Amino acid sequence: MKTFISVSLGCKVNAYEVFSINEALLKNGYVQAQDNDNVNVALINTCSVTRNADQKSRQQIRKLAKNYPNAILVVMGCYAQINKDLINTIPEIDILVGTSNRAKIVDYIEKFSKTGIKIIDIEEEPRNFSYEELHATSVSPQARAYLKIQDGCDAFCTYCIIPIARGKMRSRDARAIINEAKDLVKRGYQEIVLTGIHTGAYGKDLGNINFTDIVEMILETCPSLYKLRISSIEESEIDERLLRLMLKDKRLARHFHIPLQSGSGEVLKRMNRRYTASEFLNKIASIREIIPDIAITTDIIVGFPGETNELFEETVAFIKKANFAQLHVFPYSARTKTSAASFKNQVDGPTKKERVRKLLAISEQLKKKYATKFIHKEQEVLIETFDSETNLYFGHTTNYLEVKVKSDVDITRQVIKVIYNPKISKII
């Protein structure tokens, strides 16, 4: 029996890719290792979005090497792509690929098994990559499935390493997307999350299709799908047609995660974000005009070079005015090869830490405020997990309210109706 384990660090795209490779390994006679099993292959998809992500990648690679010394160690992903000499600093690595050639991993494992010769296949120019099909459905162990529709990014925000690590924006063939969506529904997934590096840019390189088109196509060809969710989308890529589709088809989740990064116009400009603070606010207003109770969440980076206390307070004021449902807050992390790494007036660590703390406190207030609107109201929820310690089932509504319920029978992966309460909801 040939066994494997896999680890995914970072974003939903990384998780999608690992789940796809897992499925390819299963098709080739491997089984996922259980506790105390001898492990033949250990695979990790790395992340490099921040310096902390780099550190976690190194730690996890070394942990796998230590825990499974006899396994074939396969390392892939953004951190591997940027650090091509990794195999020299961590010699236990047997197979090293970056953000391309992942479809060859199963073949590489078989080749290494026979020859014992280390394999390095990292292409030098990610900006020349084409979209890579992994030729296996991404079968998630979770209640919802991820569906990757594109890769790469052309935005070149001054703080971001991803356009360098992942390459140019490239869209997946629509037929491949539809076929995988159908397969996921056939396998019993009730919710699909559309994901990518720059998800809303889908189709810009194809010319004859756009993001709203592919959303509509999935809904039309998968009539039994309970929910289609968008992982993240830029404000400029939310058009009225998408909003009207969401209003018309309740299977499209009432939740937009729209990265803001800063509420200061000056900081946005130096970040090379493609909108002004007022344009972002106007887009939120137009969304709520059509779908009043939609959840709008966002990402914020604090401590960007040159962000003074006054500029940070502009972001605080903007957040309160925008009335987000929740914030994801990150301290700025300088990335080598990005423009912002060489900017003057870098912000010190303690200041960034304090700004993170302040925004997370505001986020908790906003989250409670948004949830209050739905207390004692009927909600549908997809149950995702069971926690044996609390004896509670957990899930999320269409607008991503977390729901906790008690049940004497297993309701995992079921869609149920509840009377919502932030503490414990009641099953109807």
Summary of the structure (lengths in Angstrom):
residues: 428
radius of gyration: 22.1
end to end distance: 46.3
largest distance: 63.8
contacts: 1439
relative contact order: 0.08
helix: 39%
strand: 21%
